[in-house]
């Protein structure tokens, strides 16, 4: 939470300097580049002094910066650091990319130990985090007094990162010079799209006793957040017609057109006269044939699920820290740190959508659609008028909770004037639960005259349903009494999918340091840690069978109207209101949460996991045990009369992996696999000062990052050796790969820093990463017979006898190791207070940075990697910049900040036959100001996302960028006050 840090209040008013603390987890070999973005010039000057003395490349934000910056959470603050970019979910920072490398390549440590925090998200933002990435939106920024981003490796720094290691350090009582410290703050927030107001509050209490020998501290932060997320989505685009597995079978051809589509099928009821049972083919007119030929092409892409929707978010975030420190003597410090954070949230998703374009013949989908009018631009069907389109009003409701608890103990002891030691032990537990994930639908079958038009509005197309979508009389509850034949599709659905994941880290380490000479220190250490990820999922056996409405109950009794949609969204002619299912009414009517069979037709709401073929894949366990030891030498001397310092060393690590799960085919076969690998990781950091106020740094290292566990956006798991098979709406399969090797790379850094005047810096940093081993997703089209040859048990011929056959083409998804490629780039930073200006202008200052990154990753283009396609690394933005212009005098402070991130790729290759999936560039503008009424009371104002930046995602290729998501969340404002004593 921005601007409300109780700690920051104390720091700002002179109650001890948190920046003076050296966190136990902080590695002394690396550069502390303390970026004081609040504009306090004394802090900026101190930061530059630290920067000049250190060897490696590290960026730090101290607590007063986080509190006074217009940031919602930790991720929003860290993005101000050079080379760091942010990815948002529901308008709030969730994950980070450092120098082009995503959160899978970045480790996060809290109070000295590696940890993982997991939250849930919308499907378009990746859903629940079941991988290695860290979700920063779990934590309020008030809980920490420093954030350190380590960009270069050293032997004493734990392995596992190609991009950076991020250290979060909570405040401790010995950080304060004075014994008693108290601070509190409160704010009210307002969102201009949802028009809601929410509270924020924070408090900190700290004291020391016994001549400073014992100290205790507790801090807490609480916030609520309500917002809307509105916009258009298509759930990707797919080829309109065969060949391949990524299309839904093509449109229905007019009578007499050859080749006929769909072909004659007794099961589907298609013939020379009919598209399906009861669905006649369009007449053979010139306009019908021309429209069909325009639309029904393999190189023309269509929106799979064109829809408008509103996501209603509610969040409650609570964070508590406790710290206890004891000095039994002058040579010993014992510290116990406790951190608890809880993020409770709900998300309601309401969509008005057309189903048929994404479904195959067996699901009553695209093969029944008749095309009346069509227009294609740049390989995309941008306009069409259609008959026989199924339309749905869908509501999904999620209850989500993340509880994070960490306890760690640190003992530091000076054995002599030259020998020091540290012992650390800790445990971090992240429990993510999604106990309610329920979707209900209202449907209407075979709409005539449905149309979409992207011409002139590629992000907010005009969707015309041909009927009043707000009237209950025009919607159906399509229940089990209709039967289960093709002619009854679509059937209304009740989906129940509770799920969760528990992640545990346990770590123990010991370190020794010996000052061999005044200029030389030797360091050795050992570290053991374990990582456990355990996930589960439950579902109904058949989600498409729902009970009939009781006598006297109508659609009007189980629905309500969504209103006021589309403010500031753009587009014309779209519905601003529509009928939506009332989940609470349906839950009460049918007792859907009983986890039982209610005894009526369609009323089996029993939830199963491992025994349910649709849920088995969500039940899996990953355990990883790592053991490492290192040796390192730090030196600080002169070379030919100029200061010369640095470190060199080597780290040896062994990783043992055990992955277990259940294949979704073969009757829920339990599968498991193991893998073991070792890495030797040398490192070097150097800093030399060839001239006054000029420092040149160089670093080199071998680094590794362990394989991802899974990728929701890619639609597959990586490590668990399970298989999956789907023959419902599309034909897909997947295979896991426990034998994946980690990402490995050689890294090189070269930087120059010029301190051209007091409190000022211009710096240039060049970095190069040679990625030797990479992991990528391969998608290949294979007939089912080929799948059977790969795994006769998982893909038994008996599993493909009704809606498919041995010749049916499936898209198989799997993860493999490839050679990777180089990543290189540079960072430019500039900061300076304008003290040379006259009058009030002397209180102005600026801090700015720019990052440019390039990559050349060779992605496999076929199953055996005989051909490759070269493209950017996933999640890499070629350009990014941050800038802050500030004013700060004794009483008034104000800042305006801009954060830009270039567009980037999310999947290569993309799903549904697209070459890539990506996200469009963003520019976020924030402001912050404060006015000091007294020495104890300060008034604050903050404005976030002032341009109401869109979340804009696309699929396509180098020439086509078809919109898959275009949502906005509105502007956020905060007013409040801080008090310190």
N, C-alpha and C positions, 0 to 999 in steps of 0.2 A: 504494500500500500504506500502510495507516494506521499511524501511531505509530512507524514505523521509520526516519524520515528521518535519515540521517547528518548532513546539513546542520543539521537541527533540533537534534541533540545538541550540535553545536558552538555554535549560537546560544544554546541554553538555558543552557549552562555559561559563557557570556560570551566565546566565541571569535569576536568580531566580530559586528556587527549587519548582517544581510542587508537589513533593512528600510531601511538608510541608502542603499542603492543606488538610483540612478535609471536604469532600463533605457533603452537608446537608443531603443527603440520607444515609450517613454511620452510621450504628448502633454502638454505643459505647460499647455495651456489647461484641462484638465479636472481635476475634483475627485478627490483621492485619499482615499477614505473607507476607511481601513485597518481592517479588522475583525479584531481579534486574539482569536480565539475560544478560545484556550487558557487565557485567564484571567490572563495575566501583566499585572499592572496597569500596570507601567511602559510596556509596549507599547501598551496601550489608551490611556494618556494621550498618548503620542507620536502615535498615530493621530488622536486628536481634534484635536491641534494642527495636523496637516497638513490635516485637513478644514476647519478654520476659515479657513485661508489661501487655499484654492483657489476656482476659479470654477465649474467644471462639475460633473457628477454622475458619479462613478466609485467603484467599490468594489474594495478590494484585500485579498487574504489573503497574508500573508507566511509564510515557510517554517516557522517554529516552530508556526504554527497548523495547517498541513496535517499535520505530523508527529504532533502530539499530539491531533488530532481522530480519532474512530473512523470513518475513511473508507477505502474500498477503493482509490479512485483520485481523479484530479483532479475529475471530475464530482461525486463525493460531497462534496468539500470546497466546490466553488463553490455548491452548492445552499444553503449557509448564508447566502448573500448575499441581501438583500431583493430580491424580484421574480424570483428564479431558482428554477425547478423542474426536477426530474430525471426522466428516463425510463430504466428499467432493462431489461437483457437478462441472463437467467440470474442474477438476483439482484444484479447489479453495474451501477452507473451507466454509461450509454453516451452519452446525448445530453442537451442542455439546452434549456429554454424560458426566455426572458427577457421578463418583462412580457407574457406571453401569446403571444409570437412564437417559433416553433420554430427548430430548428437551421438550417433553410433560410434563415432571416432573420438569422442570426448569423454573423459572421466570427470566425475564430480565427487569431491570429498567434503564432508561436513565435520567440522571440529577434528580434522586430522585423519578421518577414515573414509574409504569409498562407500558410497551409498547410492540408492536409486529410489526416486519417488515416482509413483505411477498414478496417472489420472485417466479418466475417460474423456473422449471427445466425439464430435460428430463424425460420421463415416468419411466425409470429405476431408477431414483433418487427420485421418489416420485411426480413428476409433480409440479403443483402450490401448495404452502403451504396454505391450507384452514383450518388448525388446530390452535393449541395454540403455537407451536414452533416458535422460533425466528430465522430468517435468517440473519446471521451476514455478509454475503457478500454484503449487501446493503451499508455498511459503510466503508469508508477509515479509517485506524487506526489513521491517522493524526488528526482527529477531537476530540480525547479524550486524557486526561492527566492521567487517571487512570482507571483500570478495577479491580473490587473487586468481588471475588467469595466467597460467604458465605455458608459454609458447615454445620453449626449448626444453629438451630432456636433459636430465642428469642422472647419474647412477643411483643416487639416493632417492630420486622420485620414483614412485611406483609406476610400473609399466601398464600398458593398456590403452594408450592414446596415440593417435596419429596427428590429431589437431591440437589439443590443449588439455591440460589438467586444470580444473576450476576448483578452488578451495573456498569454502564458505566457513567463516569463523564467527561464532557467537561471542557476545561480550562476556567478560569475567570481572569479578570484583576487584582483583588486583590491577585492572586497567586504569583505575581512578586513583589520583593522588590524594584526594580527600576521602574520608571514611564514608560518610553518609551521602547518598545521591538519590534524588527522586525527580521523576519527570513524567508528564502525562500530556496527552493530546487528544483532540476530537475533531471530526470533520463530518460534513454532510455532502453526499454526492448526488448529482443529477445527470440523467441520460436524456438527450433531446429526442431520441427516436421512440424509446419506450415510455418517456415522460414519467419516470419513476425516481424516487429519492431514497437514498440508503445511508446508513451510518458507518462510521469508522472510529476506532478508538485504540489507544495504546497507552501502556504504563510501564515504568521501570523503577525498581527499588533495589538499592545496593548498599552494603555497609561492610566495614571491617572492624575487627576487635583484636584485643590482645597485642597492642603496639603493631598492628598490621600483620599479625601472624595468621589470622583466620578471617576469611571473607565469604560472604554469601550474597547471591544476586538472583532475582527473579524478574522476568519481564513477560508481558503478554500483549498480544495484538488481536483485535477482532474486527471483522468487516463483513458487510453484506453487499450484494451486487445483483441488481435485476436489469436485464436488458433484452431487447429483441435483436434477432439476426434475420434480415429479410432479403429475398432475392430470388434469382433464377438458378436452376441446375438441370443438368441433362443426364447425370450418372454416366458420363462419357458418350462418345459417338462410335458407331460401328459400321462396317461395310453393309450396304443395302442388299447385297446379293452374293451368292456363291461365286467362286470356290472358297474353301477354307472353313475353319470351325468357328470363326468369330462373328459370322452373320447369323441372323435368326431365320434364314430360309428364303428370304426374298419376298416381294409383294405378289399379290395374286394377279396373274396375267388375264387380260380380257379374253373372251371366248374366241377360239380359233387362232390365237397367237402361238407361234412355235419358236422355241420350245415352250411347252406348257409348264407353268409354275403355280402352285405345287403340282407335282406329278400325281397320277392316280394312286390313291391309297384307301384301302378299305377301312383301316383303323381310323384315319382322319376324315374320311368322307369326301375326299377331294376327287374330282372327276372332270371330264371335259366341260361340264356345265356348272360345277360348283367348286368354290374354294375350300369349303368344308361342309359338314352337315348343316343344311338350312341356310347356307351363305352362298348366294348365286354369284357367278363371275360377272364382272362388268361387261356391258355390251361392247361389241367390236365396232367402235366408232373411231374416226380419225383422231379426235381429241383424246380419247381414252388410251388408244395405242401409243400416241406420242407422249403422253404423260407417263405411262408405264415404262416406255423405253428410256425416257429421260432419268427416271428415278431408280429403276431396277438395274444397277450396274455395280460390279464388284469394286470399282474404284471411286464410287460415290458413297460418302459417309452420311449417316442419318443420326439424329439425336435418339438415344435409346429410351429415355424416360423424360421427355420435356415436361417441366413442371415449375410452378412458383410455390414458394413456401415461406413460412415464418417459424423460426426457432425461438422459443421463449426460455430464457436461462434465469435461474436463481441460484446464487452461491452464498454460502456462509463459511468464512474462513477464520479459524481460531489457531493461534500459535502461542506456545508457552516455552520459555527457556529457564533453566535453573543451573547455576554454576556455584561450586563450592571449592574453595582453595585453602590450603594449609601449608605453612612454612614451619616444620618442626625445628629447623635450624637454618642458618644463612646459606647452606649449601644445597638445600632440598626444597622442592616445590611439588606438592601433590594437588592434582586438579581432577574434579569430577564434573562432567558436563552432561546435562540431560536436556533433550529437545523433544517436544511434542507438537505435532501439527495435525489439524483435522480440517479437511475440505469437504463439506457437505454441499451437494448441488442437485438440482433437478433440471431436466431439459425436456420440453415438449415440442415436438416437430409436427407441423401441420402442412401437408402438401396436397395440391390439386394437380393431378398428373394423368398422362395417357400411358397405358401399360403396353399396348400391343407391339410397339416397335422393338421392344427388347425381348420378346418371347417367341419361341419356335412353334412349329406346327402342333406338336404334342401339347403345348400349353395354350393353344388357341390364339396365337399371336400374329406375327407379321404376315404370315402366308394367307391370312384372311382379309388383309387390307387391300382395298381397291384405290388406286391413285387416279384422281380426277384432274388435278392440275399439278405441275411441278416446275421448279426452276433450280438449276445447279450453278453454283459459283465456286470456283477454286476447289473443286472436288468435294463440295458439301451440298447437300440438299437443303437449301435455305428457304424454300417456300413450297408448300404443298397443301392441297385440299384432298381429303381422304374420306372414304366410307368404311364402315365396319371396324371402328376404332373403339376399344374398351377404355373407359375412363374411371378413375378411382379418386376418392377423397380418403387420405390416409392420416392417421394420427399415431405418433409414437411417443411414449412417455418413459423417461429414464430417471431412476433414483440412483445417485452415485455418491460413494463415500471413499475418501482416502484418509487413512490414519497412518501417520509416520511417527515412529518412536525410536530414539537413539540414546544410548547410554554409553559413555566411554570414560576411561580412567587413564590419566597420564601421570607418570612419576619422573621427575627430572632431578638429577643429582650430580654435583661436582665432587669427584673423587679426590681431586687435587687442583692446583692452579692450572694444570695442563690437560687433565683428563676429565671428560664429562660423559654422562650416559643418560639415556632416556628409554623408558619402558611404556608401551601403549597397549591397551586392550579395549575392544569396543564391539558393540552389536547394534545394527540398524535394521529395523523392520518396517516395511511398507506394505500395508494391507489395503488393496483396492477391491471394493465390492460394488457390484451393479445388481442389487437384489431384485429390482424391478426394471425390466426392459420389455415393455409391452407395446405391441402394434395392433391396431384395429382398423378396419376399412369399411367404407361404403362404396358400392360399385354401380356402374351402368354399362350394359353390354351393347356393342355394335352401334356406336354413334355414327350418324350420317352427316357428312359435311364438316367434320373436324378439320381445322387448319392450323398451321404454324407459319410464321413469317419472320425470318431473321434479316431480311433485306433492310439495310439502314439501321437495324437494331441488333447487331450480333450478340450483344450481352443481355439485352432485355427484349426478347422477341415478343410479337403479338401472338397469343394463343387464343383461339376461338373454339369453344366447345359446342356451339350450336344449340344450347339450351340454357335455361336459368339455373346456374350452378348453386344458387342460394336457396332453392326451393326444395323442401323434403319430398314433394311429390315426384321429383325428377330423379331420385336416388333409390337404390334397392339394398336391402339386407339379403344377400344371396346365400341362403343357408343350405343345410344338408338335405332338406326335402327336395331340392332341385335334382338331386342325384349327383353322380360323379363322372358322367360322360363328358366328352369334349364339348358338346353343345351347351353344357351348363357353365362353361368357363367365361369370365373369371368368377370364382367363388369368393365371397367375403372371407376375411381371415382374422383370426385371433392368434397372434404370435406371443409366446412367453419365453424369454431367453435370459434368465438370470445367469450371471457369470462373474468371475473375479480372478484376481491374481495376487499372490503373496510373494514378496521378494525379501530375502534375508541376506544381509552381509555380516560376516563375523571376521574380525581381524585382530592379530596380535603381532607385535613387532618389538625389536630391541635394537638400539643404536649406540655406538661408542665413537667419541671423538678424542684425538690426541694431538695437542699442539707440539709437533716435533721441533719446530723452530718458530721464531716470531713471525716468519713469513710462510710457514708450511703447516697445514693441518691434515692429518689422515683420518678418514671416516670408514667404518665398517658397520654392517647391519644385516639382520635377517627379518623376513616378513612372511607370515603365513595368513592366508585368508580363504574363506569359502563363500561361494555365491549360490543361492538356491532360488529358483523361480518355479512356483507351483501354481498352475492355472486350472480353472474348471469352467464348465458350461453345462446348462440343462435346457431342454426344449420339450415341447409337445411332440408326440409321434406324428401327428398330421395337423399342421397349422391351418389347412384350408377347409377343414370341416368345422362348421359352427352351428349351434342350435338354432331352431326356428324361434321367431318371436312369439311370446305367449299371446293368446287371444286378447284383443283389445289394445295391444301394443303396436305402435307404428314406428316408421323411421323417424318421425318427428319427436318421439319419446326418447330416442337414443342418439340424438344429435343436437348441435347448436350451431350458430353462425359465427364464423370468424369475420371481423369487420376491420376497417381502417388500414387495409394492406396497401403497401406501395409508396408510402411517403418518401420523397426525395430519391426514389429508385430509378426513375426514368422509364422509357417505354410508353406506349399508348395502347388504348383499347383493351386492356387486361382487366380481369375481375379484381375488384377491391374487396369483395366479400364472397364467401362460399360456405356451403354446408360442410361440417366436419363431424366425425363420430364423437360421441361423448363417452370417453373411456370410463369415467366414474359410473355413469348410468349402466353401461354394459357389464362392468365388473360386479355391480350390485345385482343386476338382473340375472346373470348366469353363474355367479359365484366362481369367477375364473381363477381366483388365487387360492382355491382350496387344496391344490395339489392332489386332486382326486378325480374319479369318474363320477359325475353327478347323476348318471343313470339315464339321461335323456340322449337322444341321437345327436351327435356332434358335440356333446358336452363332456368329453374326456379331457380333463385339464391336468392329468398326471404328468409330472415332469421327470424325465429320465436323462441320464448323462452318457456313461460309457456304453450302455445298451442301446442307445439311440444313434442311428447312423448319421443323423444331421448334427449331433452334438459331440460326437467322439473326438473330433479333431481339436476341440477346445480344452480337452483334458490332457495335460502333459506336464512333465516335470524335467527341469534342467538343474543339474548340480555340477558345480565347477570348484575344484580345489587347486589353489595356486601356492607354490612355495618359491621364494626368491631370496637371494643374498647378493650383497654388493660390496665393492671397495672403491673409495674415491679419495683423491688428493685435491685440496684447495690451497691455492698459493696467492700471495699478494706481495709483489716485489717490484723491481725496476728492470727495464731492458734498455740498455744504452742510454740510461739517464732519464727515461720516461716511465711513468707508472704502468705496470703490467700485472694483471691479476686474472684469475680464472679457476677452472677445475677440470679434471679429467678422471675417468673411472670406467667401470664395467659392471653390469648387472646381469645375473644369470637367473632364469626363471623356468619353472616347469609347470605345465597346465595339464590337469586331468579332468576330462569331461565325461559325464554320464547323462544320457538323454533318454527319456521314457515317454511313451504315449500309446495311443490306440488308433489303429488305422480305421478310417471311416468305412472301409469295405472289408470283405472277408469275415463278416460277423463280429467285428470289433476286436480284431486280433491285437493282443498286447505286444508291442514292439519296443526294443531298447537297443542302444548302441553306445560304444565308448570310443574315446579318442584321447591320445596323449601326444604332446609336442613340447619341445624345449626351444628356448631362444637365448642367445648371447647378445647383449645390448651394450656396446661401448658408446661413450659420449664424451664431448669436449665443449667447453665454454671458455672463451677468451675475451678480454677487454683491454685495450691499450689506448693511451692518451698521447698521441704524437705532438699535439700542440695544446696550448692553454684553451680551455672551454671547448675542446673537440675530443670526442670519444669514438673509437671504432671497435665494433664487436663482431666476433665470429663464433659460430656454433656448428657442430656436426654430431650426428648420432644415428644409430640404428634404432628403429622403434617398431612396435607391433600393436595391433588392436584385435581383440578376439572377435570371432564371427558373430553377426547378429543372430538373435534367437528367432525372430520372425519379422515380417514386413506386411502390415495390414494393407497398405496401399498397393503393394504388389500382389496381394492375394495369395500368400504362401508362407509356410514356415521354412526356416533354414536348417536347423540342427536336428530336430526330432525326426527320426527315420520312419515317419508315418506316410501313409498314402491316403488320397481322397479321390472320390469319383462322384460326379454330378450328372444326372441324365434328365433333370427337370426342365428348367426354362432354357438352358444351354448345355452343351456337352463339354465338360472340363474335367481335368484330373491333375493331381500333383504328387510329387515324391520329395521327401525330406532327405537331407544329406549330413549325417553325423561326422563324416570324414573331412569336412571342410577345414582347410588350413587357415590360420589367421591372416589378416591384412598385415603385410610387412613393407617397410619403406626405409630408405636412407634419406635423412633430412640435412639441409644446409641453410644457415642463416648468416647474413652479413648486413650490418647496420652502421649508420653514421649519425651522430648526434652533435648538434652545434648549439651551445648555450650562448647566444649572441648578445644577450644583455641580461640584467637581473630579472629573475622570475620568468624567463622566456626560453623557448626551445623550438628549433626546427629539426626534424629527424627524418631519415629515410631508411627503410628496412627492406631488404630483398630476401625472399625465401624460396627454396626449391626442395620439393619432395619427390623422390623417385620411387613410385609405388611398384614394388616388385610383384606382390601377390594381391590380387583383388578378388572380390566375390560378386557375382552378378546373377540376375535371374535370366533363365532361358525359357522361351516359350516356343513350342514346336507343334505342328499339326500332324497327328498320327492316327491311322485307323485303329479301331479297338483291338484288332488282332495283334497289332504291334505293341499295344499296352500289355496284352496278355503275355506276350513273349518277354517283356521286361520283368513282370511280376505275376506269375500264374495264379498266385493265391489272392492277391489284392485285386487283380483285374480278371477274375474268373469269367469265362464266357457266359456263365449263368446269370451274371449281373447285367447283361446287355441283351435282353431277349424281347422286351416289350416295346419301349419307345426308341430303341436303337438296335443295331446289329453289328456284326464283326466289321463291316465296311464303313460304319459311321465314323466320321472324322472328329476326334477330340483334340482340344488344346491342352497339352501337357506342360505344366509349370514346375521348374526345379531350380535349385541354386548350385552353381559350380564355381570352382576357382579358375581365374584367368590371370593373364600377365599384368594387367593394369596399364600404367603409363605415368608420365610425369605430371606434376602439379607445380606451378611456379607463379610468383606474383610479387607485389611490393606494397608497402604501406608508407604514407606520408602523413606526418603529424605536425601541427603548429599550435602553439599556445602562447599568449602574451596579454598582460594587463596594459591598458593604454594610459599609463601614468604620464606619458609625455604630452598628452593633450591638455588644453587649458580648462579651467573651471570644472563644472560637473562632469565633463567628458572624461576626466581622468579616472572616474570610477567604472568606466567601461572596460570590457575585456572579451577575449575570444578564445575558444578552443575548437579545433577542427581536425578531422582526419579523413583520409581517402585510402581505399584499398582496391587494388586490381588483382584478379586471380585468373589464371588460365590453366586448363587441364586437357589432356589428350588420353582418354581412356578407350582402349580397344574392346568393344563389346562383341561377344559372339553373335553371329547372325544366323547360325543354324545349330542343329543338335550336336554335331561333332566338332564345332568350332573350326570348320575349314575356311570360313569367310568371316570377316569382322567389319564392324562399322565403328568409326571413331567419333566420339562425341564428348561433351563436357561431363564431368563428374556429377552424379546426382546431388542435388541440394547446393550446388556451387553457383553463386551469383558473380558474374565477371566483374562487376563494379559495385561498390558500396561506399557511402560516406555518411559522416555524422558531423554536425556543427552546432555550436552553442554560442550565442551572443548574450553577454550578461552585463548587468549593472549592479554594483554593490557598494553602498556607503554604510555609515554607522547604523542607520535605522531602516532603510528601504533596500530591498533586493528584488531583482526581476531577471528572468531569463526567457529566451525563446530558443527552441531546439528543433533541429530537423534531422531525421534519420531516413536515408534512402537505401533501398536494396534492389538491385537489378533482378530481372526475371531469372528463373532457374528451373532446371529439370527435376521432376519428382520420380519418374520411372523411365528407364530405358532397358528394353523396349517397352512401349506402353501396352496397356490391355486393349482387348477388342480390336486388334489389328492396327492400332495406331503405333507409329514409330516412337513417339515420346508422349509423356504427360508432363505438364509444367505449370508454373505459377508466374503471373505477370508482376512486373516491378511495382514497388510501393514507396510512397513518400509520406511519412508521418510527421506532423507538426504539433509540438506541445509547448505550453507556456507555464511559467510558475512565478509567483511573486510572494513577498512577505513584508510585513511592516511591524516593527517592534514598538509596542505601546509602552512597555516598561522593561526593566531588566529581566522580569520573569515571564511576561506575556507577549506573545507574537501572534499576529493574525496572518492567515495564509490563504492563497487562492491558487488553483491549478486548473488548467484546461488541457485535455488530452484528445488526440486524434481530431484536431480542429478541422481537417479537410475531409473527415468522414471517409477514410480510405477504404476501398473495396478489397475483399478477398476474391481475387479473380484467378481461377484455374482454367487450364485448357488441355485439350488433347489434339494430336495431329502430327505434323512433320515440319520440315523446314519452311514450307510454303503455306500450310494450313494450320491455323490455330482456332479450333472450334471450342467455344465456351462450354465448360463443364460445370463451373461454379461461378456465380457472381452475386456475392452477398455483402451487405454493409450492416454496421452495428450502431452508428450514431456517434455523437460527440459526448464526452464525459467532462463534467465540471465538479470541482471540490472547493468548498469554503470551510474554514476551520480556524482553530487556535491551538497554540502550544503553551505549556506552562512548565517551568523548571524551578527547582529549589535546591 
